[in-house]
């Protein structure tokens, strides 16, 4: 009788399918829009972040050309913290002399363009700051103070002489 009842329950219970839509990791060159649209957590954290106003003013007034290569993983908890801060900072800067490229990497820290090897990627995220096509500094895994303050310090030490 008990076996019949258990069998009846198993057959009678509705099948509940749960779907945990998991976003695909972004690999290779990408855009802010792709990151924000395909990985909601990056969008939420970007909207919440408030960059340091003095750092934004400095970056807006910078006359040197700066290029930043950003290697990150959409799967990486450090990237989920640092990339939104970087995106928000870049959105607030109106300086065409500051450019950046966002490069998504896999959990094995590789990407189709082999830039993980070119830039000797060890940890994510890694921000590589260039002035006059020469690397002047890196922010690896996490910022010391904040992404924008660390950028200012690297740029000051690498390009500006008092």
N, CA, C and O of each residue as an XYZ file, in Angstrom:
648
protein
N       0.813     -1.188      0.000
C       0.000      0.000      0.000
C       0.865      1.265      0.000
O       0.611      2.202     -0.756
N       1.892      1.275      0.860
C       2.759      2.460      0.934
C       3.508      2.643     -0.383
O       3.625      3.765     -0.875
N       4.014      1.560     -0.955
C       4.720      1.657     -2.235
C       3.803      2.218     -3.311
O       4.231      3.028     -4.133
N       2.572      1.801     -3.313
C       1.610      2.295     -4.306
C       1.359      3.779     -4.113
O       1.263      4.535     -5.080
N       1.255      4.189     -2.858
C       1.001      5.598     -2.572
C       2.179      6.469     -3.010
O       1.979      7.526     -3.609
N       3.396      6.034     -2.717
C       4.593      6.773     -3.115
C       4.670      6.852     -4.636
O       4.960      7.912     -5.191
N       4.415      5.746     -5.303
C       4.413      5.741     -6.755
C       3.357      6.685     -7.292
O       3.604      7.414     -8.253
N       2.173      6.678     -6.676
C       1.102      7.590     -7.085
C       1.546      9.043     -6.936
O       1.299      9.856     -7.827
N       2.200      9.382     -5.820
C       2.676     10.744     -5.599
C       3.702     11.151     -6.652
O       3.643     12.257     -7.189
N       4.630     10.266     -6.940
C       5.663     10.577     -7.919
C       5.071     10.796     -9.304
O       5.516     11.674    -10.044
N       4.088     10.015     -9.647
C       3.455     10.149    -10.955
C       2.552     11.370    -10.988
O       2.444     12.024    -12.026
N       1.900     11.693     -9.876
C       0.919     12.773     -9.825
C       1.527     14.158     -9.720
O       0.948     15.138    -10.189
N       2.670     14.234     -9.117
C       3.275     15.553     -8.912
C       3.640     16.170    -10.249
O       4.185     15.498    -11.125
N       3.341     17.444    -10.403
C       3.708     18.094    -11.660
C       5.227     18.217    -11.769
O       5.932     18.395    -10.776
N       5.687     18.118    -12.968
C       7.118     18.281    -13.222
C       7.392     19.772    -13.299
O       6.833     20.485    -14.133
N       8.251     20.219    -12.425
C       8.602     21.630    -12.406
C       9.988     21.767    -13.007
O      10.966     21.227    -12.488
N      10.054     22.487    -14.093
C      11.350     22.711    -14.718
C      11.854     24.071    -14.298
O      11.151     25.075    -14.403
N      13.052     24.087    -13.833
C      13.648     25.369    -13.484
C      14.693     25.692    -14.517
O      15.469     24.836    -14.945
N      14.695     26.911    -14.895
C      15.666     27.349    -15.886
C      16.515     28.441    -15.272
O      16.016     29.496    -14.882
N      17.753     28.180    -15.197
C      18.684     29.190    -14.704
C      19.478     29.667    -15.909
O      20.562     29.167    -16.209
N      18.912     30.632    -16.577
C      19.586     31.144    -17.772
C      20.942     31.702    -17.380
O      21.036     32.666    -16.621
N      21.949     31.109    -17.886
C      23.295     31.567    -17.587
C      23.845     32.262    -18.822
O      23.865     31.710    -19.922
N      24.282     33.470    -18.604
C      24.833     34.220    -19.721
C      26.128     33.559    -20.178
O      26.867     32.980    -19.383
N      26.375     33.658    -21.449
C      27.627     33.146    -21.989
C      28.749     34.109    -21.629
O      28.565     35.326    -21.611
N      29.898     33.545    -21.349
C      31.056     34.392    -21.085
C      31.405     35.165    -22.348
O      31.328     34.624    -23.451
N      31.782     36.408    -22.194
C      32.221     37.226    -23.321
C      33.690     36.927    -23.565
O      34.507     36.982    -22.645
N      34.019     36.612    -24.809
C      35.408     36.320    -25.169
C      35.836     37.244    -26.294
O      35.118     37.412    -27.279
N      37.012     37.843    -26.143
C      37.541     38.733    -27.165
C      37.084     40.162    -26.970
O      36.527     40.517    -25.931
N      37.328     40.983    -27.989
C      36.968     42.398    -27.917
C      35.464     42.550    -27.742
O      34.679     41.824    -28.352
N      35.082     43.480    -26.920
C      33.672     43.703    -26.636
C      33.427     45.180    -26.399
O      34.349     45.993    -26.455
N      32.190     45.514    -26.136
C      31.804     46.897    -25.885
C      31.154     47.017    -24.517
O      30.728     46.029    -23.918
N      31.089     48.236    -24.046
C      30.389     48.507    -22.796
C      28.937     48.038    -22.920
O      28.395     47.424    -22.001
N      28.322     48.331    -24.054
C      26.922     47.967    -24.258
C      26.722     46.462    -24.183
O      25.761     45.999    -23.568
N      27.611     45.692    -24.797
C      27.469     44.240    -24.754
C      27.597     43.727    -23.319
O      26.833     42.860    -22.897
N      28.542     44.252    -22.590
C      28.725     43.816    -21.201
C      27.483     44.139    -20.385
O      26.958     43.278    -19.679
N      27.014     45.373    -20.479
C      25.866     45.809    -19.673
C      24.575     45.109    -20.072
O      23.729     44.829    -19.223
N      24.419     44.826    -21.364
C      23.185     44.195    -21.826
C      23.152     42.693    -21.596
O      22.084     42.133    -21.348
N      24.288     42.036    -21.671
C      24.284     40.577    -21.571
C      24.584     40.057    -20.167
O      24.346     38.885    -19.874
N      25.098     40.911    -19.313
C      25.418     40.503    -17.938
C      24.870     41.570    -16.991
O      25.552     42.541    -16.663
N      23.662     41.375    -16.574
C      22.900     42.370    -15.814
C      23.644     42.876    -14.574
O      23.518     44.048    -14.220
N      24.405     42.021    -13.919
C      25.093     42.433    -12.696
C      26.076     43.560    -12.971
O      26.254     44.438    -12.127
N      26.721     43.553    -14.140
C      27.643     44.632    -14.501
C      26.873     45.942    -14.675
O      27.359     47.005    -14.289
N      25.688     45.869    -15.249
C      24.850     47.049    -15.431
C      24.403     47.609    -14.081
O      24.470     48.817    -13.852
N      23.955     46.746    -13.210
C      23.498     47.175    -11.877
C      24.634     47.853    -11.119
O      24.454     48.938    -10.566
N      25.799     47.218    -11.094
C      26.930     47.784    -10.360
C      27.445     49.071    -10.996
O      27.895     49.974    -10.290
N      27.382     49.161    -12.325
C      27.791     50.396    -12.997
C      26.873     51.542    -12.597
O      27.348     52.639    -12.303
N      25.589     51.306    -12.581
C      24.624     52.348    -12.195
C      24.836     52.816    -10.763
O      24.600     53.986    -10.458
N      25.270     51.936     -9.889
C      25.454     52.265     -8.471
C      26.753     53.016     -8.181
O      26.843     53.732     -7.184
N      27.744     52.860     -9.033
C      29.080     53.386     -8.724
C      29.149     54.897     -8.882
O      28.592     55.462     -9.824
N      29.833     55.539     -7.957
C      30.065     56.983     -8.005
C      31.561     57.252     -7.972
O      32.183     57.173     -6.913
N      32.148     57.571     -9.131
C      33.591     57.832     -9.175
C      33.977     59.085     -8.380
O      33.170     59.995     -8.192
N      35.206     59.104     -7.931
C      35.763     60.250     -7.234
C      35.797     61.444     -8.188
O      36.381     61.365     -9.269
N      35.178     62.532     -7.787
C      35.040     63.694     -8.682
C      36.386     64.334     -9.019
O      36.575     64.795    -10.145
N      37.320     64.375     -8.076
C      38.635     64.970     -8.351
C      39.386     64.146     -9.403
O      40.066     64.704    -10.264
N      39.263     62.837     -9.329
C      39.919     61.975    -10.320
C      39.296     62.179    -11.694
O      40.010     62.216    -12.696
N      37.977     62.312    -11.752
C      37.289     62.542    -13.024
C      37.734     63.876    -13.627
O      37.968     63.962    -14.833
N      37.850     64.911    -12.802
C      38.310     66.216    -13.288
C      39.724     66.090    -13.851
O      40.004     66.601    -14.936
N      40.611     65.418    -13.132
C      41.983     65.231    -13.599
C      41.990     64.527    -14.958
O      42.657     64.975    -15.890
N      41.248     63.430    -15.064
C      41.223     62.660    -16.308
C      40.595     63.466    -17.448
O      41.027     63.345    -18.594
N      39.604     64.270    -17.155
C      38.994     65.123    -18.181
C      39.965     66.174    -18.697
O      39.924     66.523    -19.876
N      40.829     66.678    -17.844
C      41.765     67.745    -18.213
C      43.109     67.239    -18.721
O      43.962     68.038    -19.108
N      43.307     65.944    -18.724
C      44.571     65.350    -19.136
C      44.845     65.648    -20.610
O      43.974     65.458    -21.460
N      46.051     66.113    -20.905
C      46.413     66.430    -22.285
C      47.141     65.291    -22.978
O      47.143     65.220    -24.207
N      47.760     64.398    -22.212
C      48.448     63.254    -22.797
C      47.424     62.255    -23.324
O      46.314     62.140    -22.802
N      47.825     61.533    -24.373
C      46.963     60.465    -24.863
C      47.256     59.200    -24.072
O      48.408     58.805    -23.897
N      46.197     58.584    -23.605
C      46.298     57.379    -22.794
C      45.435     56.300    -23.438
O      44.308     56.565    -23.857
N      45.969     55.084    -23.513
C      45.197     53.946    -24.005
C      45.222     52.882    -22.919
O      46.271     52.608    -22.337
N      44.073     52.287    -22.648
C      43.963     51.299    -21.581
C      43.422     50.003    -22.168
O      42.362     49.989    -22.792
N      44.149     48.928    -21.966
C      43.695     47.593    -22.358
C      43.163     46.931    -21.097
O      43.846     46.874    -20.074
N      41.945     46.434    -21.180
C      41.295     45.835    -20.019
C      40.974     44.385    -20.334
O      40.143     44.101    -21.197
N      41.625     43.471    -19.639
C      41.346     42.043    -19.791
C      40.578     41.605    -18.551
O      41.029     41.812    -17.425
N      39.420     40.999    -18.768
C      38.537     40.673    -17.652
C      37.735     39.417    -17.974
O      37.708     38.952    -19.113
N      37.091     38.885    -16.957
C      36.194     37.743    -17.149
C      34.813     38.070    -16.619
O      34.673     38.560    -15.498
N      33.798     37.804    -17.412
C      32.425     38.039    -16.937
C      32.086     37.071    -15.805
O      31.116     37.294    -15.081
N      32.843     36.034    -15.645
C      32.677     35.015    -14.612
C      33.427     35.374    -13.323
O      33.234     34.720    -12.298
N      34.261     36.384    -13.364
C      35.218     36.700    -12.295
C      34.633     37.689    -11.284
O      34.144     38.751    -11.671
N      34.680     37.348     -9.999
C      34.123     38.240     -8.972
C      34.886     39.564     -8.883
O      34.279     40.604     -8.630
N      36.202     39.543     -9.087
C      36.962     40.799     -9.074
C      36.570     41.681    -10.258
O      36.487     42.902    -10.126
N      36.334     41.066    -11.404
C      35.885     41.832    -12.575
C      34.509     42.442    -12.331
O      34.239     43.561    -12.768
N      33.650     41.724    -11.645
C      32.302     42.235    -11.358
C      32.349     43.459    -10.453
O      31.409     44.253    -10.436
N      33.419     43.617     -9.712
C      33.594     44.788     -8.853
C      34.307     45.926     -9.608
O      33.868     47.075     -9.556
N      35.389     45.606    -10.296
C      36.240     46.636    -10.891
C      35.750     47.142    -12.252
O      35.876     48.333    -12.537
N      35.203     46.276    -13.086
C      34.777     46.688    -14.424
C      33.638     47.710    -14.361
O      33.693     48.700    -15.090
N      32.612     47.522    -13.531
C      31.579     48.562    -13.441
C      32.128     49.916    -12.995
O      31.693     50.953    -13.496
N      33.074     49.918    -12.064
C      33.688     51.180    -11.623
C      34.441     51.824    -12.785
O      34.385     53.039    -12.971
N      35.140     51.010    -13.558
C      35.869     51.520    -14.722
C      34.893     52.072    -15.766
O      35.091     53.167    -16.293
N      33.852     51.313    -16.056
C      32.861     51.755    -17.049
C      32.246     53.084    -16.637
O      32.154     54.005    -17.449
N      31.827     53.188    -15.386
C      31.185     54.432    -14.926
C      32.166     55.598    -15.017
O      31.789     56.696    -15.428
N      33.412     55.367    -14.640
C      34.433     56.417    -14.723
C      34.610     56.857    -16.176
O      34.638     58.054    -16.459
N      34.727     55.906    -17.090
C      34.908     56.246    -18.506
C      33.677     56.963    -19.062
O      33.808     57.839    -19.917
N      32.500     56.606    -18.592
C      31.277     57.284    -19.041
C      31.246     58.746    -18.599
O      30.639     59.587    -19.262
N      31.892     59.040    -17.497
C      31.898     60.410    -16.972
C      33.011     61.267    -17.578
O      33.004     62.491    -17.445
N      33.950     60.626    -18.234
C      35.076     61.357    -18.818
C      34.726     61.777    -20.242
O      34.235     60.979    -21.042
N      34.984     63.021    -20.531
C      34.747     63.547    -21.878
C      36.080     63.977    -22.484
O      36.247     65.120    -22.909
N      37.006     63.054    -22.514
C      38.353     63.321    -23.018
C      38.654     62.300    -24.108
O      38.871     61.124    -23.815
N      38.668     62.739    -25.352
C      38.912     61.843    -26.479
C      40.335     61.298    -26.504
O      40.631     60.362    -27.247
N      41.207     61.873    -25.705
C      42.584     61.393    -25.621
C      42.722     60.147    -24.776
O      43.785     59.527    -24.762
N      41.671     59.766    -24.070
C      41.690     58.547    -23.264
C      40.839     57.509    -23.978
O      39.626     57.666    -24.116
N      41.493     56.448    -24.428
C      40.792     55.369    -25.122
C      41.000     54.074    -24.354
O      41.934     53.941    -23.563
N      40.116     53.131    -24.604
C      40.258     51.837    -23.932
C      39.676     50.740    -24.797
O      38.827     50.975    -25.657
N      40.160     49.527    -24.543
C      39.649     48.336    -25.208
C      39.325     47.309    -24.141
O      40.144     47.020    -23.268
N      38.124     46.761    -24.222
C      37.663     45.734    -23.288
C      37.817     44.370    -23.960
O      37.332     44.155    -25.071
N      38.497     43.456    -23.270
C      38.791     42.136    -23.832
C      38.356     41.069    -22.829
O      38.946     40.932    -21.757
N      37.334     40.328    -23.184
C      36.849     39.252    -22.326
C      37.695     38.006    -22.483
O      38.089     37.642    -23.590
N      37.971     37.355    -21.362
C      38.766     36.125    -21.382
C      37.986     34.990    -20.719
O      37.064     35.216    -19.936
N      38.380     33.781    -21.053
C      37.746     32.588    -20.496
C      38.247     32.330    -19.076
O      39.125     33.031    -18.574
N      37.681     31.329    -18.454
C      38.125     30.932    -17.110
C      39.580     30.455    -17.124
O      40.252     30.473    -16.093
N      40.059     30.034    -18.286
C      41.466     29.646    -18.430
C      42.333     30.847    -18.762
O      43.527     30.712    -19.029
N      41.717     32.027    -18.742
C      42.389     33.307    -19.006
C      42.989     33.361    -20.409
O      44.139     33.754    -20.603
N      42.174     32.953    -21.377
C      42.581     33.044    -22.773
C      41.449     33.667    -23.577
O      40.308     33.742    -23.119
N      41.782     34.108    -24.772
C      40.776     34.698    -25.660
C      41.229     34.503    -27.101
O      42.417     34.299    -27.352
N      40.299     34.564    -28.051
C      40.614     34.225    -29.436
C      41.747     35.030    -30.077
O      42.434     34.509    -30.955
N      41.959     36.267    -29.672
C      43.000     37.097    -30.288
C      44.384     36.913    -29.710
O      45.316     37.601    -30.127
N      44.549     36.001    -28.759
C      45.839     35.683    -28.138
C      46.435     36.866    -27.362
O      47.616     36.843    -27.015
N      45.628     37.895    -27.089
C      46.158     39.045    -26.348
C      46.461     38.701    -24.900
O      47.227     39.409    -24.246
N      45.876     37.632    -24.390
C      46.220     37.182    -23.037
C      47.700     36.838    -22.953
O      48.326     37.038    -21.913
N      48.262     36.321    -24.042
C      49.706     36.042    -24.088
C      50.507     37.305    -24.369
O      51.549     37.535    -23.755
N      50.024     38.118    -25.291
C      50.722     39.367    -25.640
C      50.905     40.233    -24.395
O      51.971     40.813    -24.186
N      49.862     40.315    -23.573
C      49.896     41.174    -22.383
C      50.256     40.415    -21.107
O      50.166     40.970    -20.012
N      50.662     39.155    -21.238
C      51.075     38.338    -20.100
C      50.034     38.367    -18.981
O      50.339     38.707    -17.838
N      48.819     38.011    -19.329
C      47.724     38.009    -18.355
C      47.922     36.918    -17.322
O      48.103     35.749    -17.664
N      47.887     37.306    -16.057
C      48.004     36.353    -14.954
C      46.714     36.299    -14.132
O      46.271     35.225    -13.724
N      46.120     37.466    -13.895
C      44.933     37.578    -13.042
C      43.921     38.506    -13.699
O      44.271     39.371    -14.502
N      42.662     38.306    -13.339
C      41.608     39.175    -13.872
C      40.939     39.934    -12.738
O      40.798     39.434    -11.622
N      40.534     41.153    -13.056
C      40.834     41.880    -14.277
C      42.253     42.462    -14.229
O      42.848     42.614    -13.162
N      42.762     42.777    -15.399
C      44.031     43.484    -15.515
C      43.832     44.685    -16.422
O      43.385     44.552    -17.561
N      44.169     45.859    -15.906
C      44.101     47.119    -16.649
C      45.533     47.506    -16.979
O      46.346     47.703    -16.076
N      45.850     47.617    -18.262
C      47.201     47.961    -18.679
C      47.145     49.360    -19.282
O      46.440     49.594    -20.264
N      47.888     50.280    -18.694
C      47.829     51.688    -19.079
C      49.046     52.013    -19.939
O      50.188     51.758    -19.557
N      48.763     52.593    -21.132
C      49.806     52.959    -22.087
C      49.811     54.462    -22.310
O      48.759     55.098    -22.376
N      51.010     55.021    -22.424
C      51.201     56.408    -22.836
C      52.267     56.370    -23.925
O      53.327     55.772    -23.739
N      51.993     57.001    -25.048
C      52.909     56.983    -26.191
C      53.286     55.544    -26.560
O      54.443     55.246    -26.853
N      52.287     54.666    -26.538
C      52.430     53.252    -26.899
C      53.391     52.486    -25.992
O      53.864     51.409    -26.354
N      53.672     53.031    -24.834
C      54.568     52.385    -23.875
C      53.774     52.119    -22.590
O      53.080     52.997    -22.080
N      53.893     50.896    -22.086
C      53.183     50.561    -20.849
C      53.763     51.362    -19.685
O      54.970     51.352    -19.446
N      52.878     52.054    -18.968
C      53.333     52.847    -17.822
C      52.827     52.290    -16.494
O      53.230     52.765    -15.432
N      51.961     51.303    -16.541
C      51.493     50.720    -15.294
C      50.334     49.764    -15.488
O      49.728     49.689    -16.557
N      50.042     49.028    -14.409
C      48.940     48.058    -14.412
C      48.178     48.129    -13.095
O      48.720     48.447    -12.036
N      46.920     47.822    -13.219
C      46.087     47.555    -12.044
C      45.671     46.098    -12.219
O      45.022     45.743    -13.203
N      46.049     45.261    -11.259
C      45.812     43.826    -11.378
C      44.901     43.352    -10.254
O      45.188     43.569     -9.077
N      43.825     42.717    -10.620
C      42.807     42.128     -9.747
C      41.963     43.157     -9.016
O      40.739     43.159     -9.145
N      42.596     44.023     -8.258
C      41.798     45.021     -7.541
C      42.588     46.310     -7.389
O      43.817     46.316     -7.310
N      41.840     47.393     -7.353
C      42.483     48.698     -7.196
C      42.955     48.877     -5.756
O      42.452     48.237     -4.832
N      43.928     49.758     -5.594
C      44.435     50.055     -4.258
C      43.468     50.966     -3.520
O      43.052     50.668     -2.400
N      43.112     52.083     -4.157
C      42.139     53.017     -3.576
C      40.805     52.886     -4.282
O      39.802     52.509     -3.676
N      40.803     53.196     -5.552
C      39.648     53.024     -6.437
C      40.213     52.996     -7.849
O      41.336     53.446     -8.079
N      39.454     52.480     -8.779
C      39.976     52.352    -10.137
C      40.398     53.705    -10.698
O      41.451     53.820    -11.326
N      39.570     54.736    -10.470
C      39.885     56.053    -11.037
C      41.066     56.715    -10.325
O      41.880     57.369    -10.978
N      41.178     56.564     -9.018
C      42.315     57.141     -8.294
C      43.614     56.431     -8.665
O      44.659     57.066     -8.804
N      43.543     55.116     -8.823
C      44.734     54.366     -9.231
C      45.168     54.761    -10.640
O      46.363     54.884    -10.908
N      44.204     54.961    -11.543
C      44.539     55.422    -12.893
C      45.267     56.754    -12.841
O      46.278     56.943    -13.517
N      44.755     57.670    -12.041
C      45.381     58.989    -11.907
C      46.819     58.838    -11.418
O      47.724     59.462    -11.973
N      47.042     58.034    -10.407
C      48.392     57.859     -9.860
C      49.340     57.252    -10.881
O      50.489     57.680    -10.996
N      48.867     56.259    -11.620
C      49.721     55.644    -12.644
C      50.055     56.661    -13.731
O      51.205     56.765    -14.158
N      49.055     57.405    -14.173
C      49.283     58.404    -15.226
C      50.225     59.497    -14.742
O      51.126     59.902    -15.477
N      50.033     59.980    -13.524
C      50.932     61.001    -12.983
C      52.361     60.495    -12.908
O      53.287     61.228    -13.257
N      52.563     59.281    -12.469
C      53.916     58.765    -12.319
C      54.534     58.377    -13.660
O      55.757     58.347    -13.796
N      53.691     58.081    -14.652
C      54.220     57.598    -15.928
C      54.331     58.629    -17.017
O      55.084     58.426    -17.970
N      53.591     59.762    -16.915
C      53.598     60.706    -18.027
C      53.858     62.149    -17.619
O      54.361     62.934    -18.424
N      53.533     62.504    -16.415
C      53.618     63.916    -16.024
C      54.802     64.116    -15.088
O      54.958     63.404    -14.096
N      55.608     65.069    -15.412
C      56.763     65.397    -14.560
C      56.527     66.763    -13.931
O      56.270     67.744    -14.628
N      56.616     66.814    -12.616
C      56.420     68.090    -11.901
C      57.653     68.982    -11.983
O      57.655     70.086    -11.438
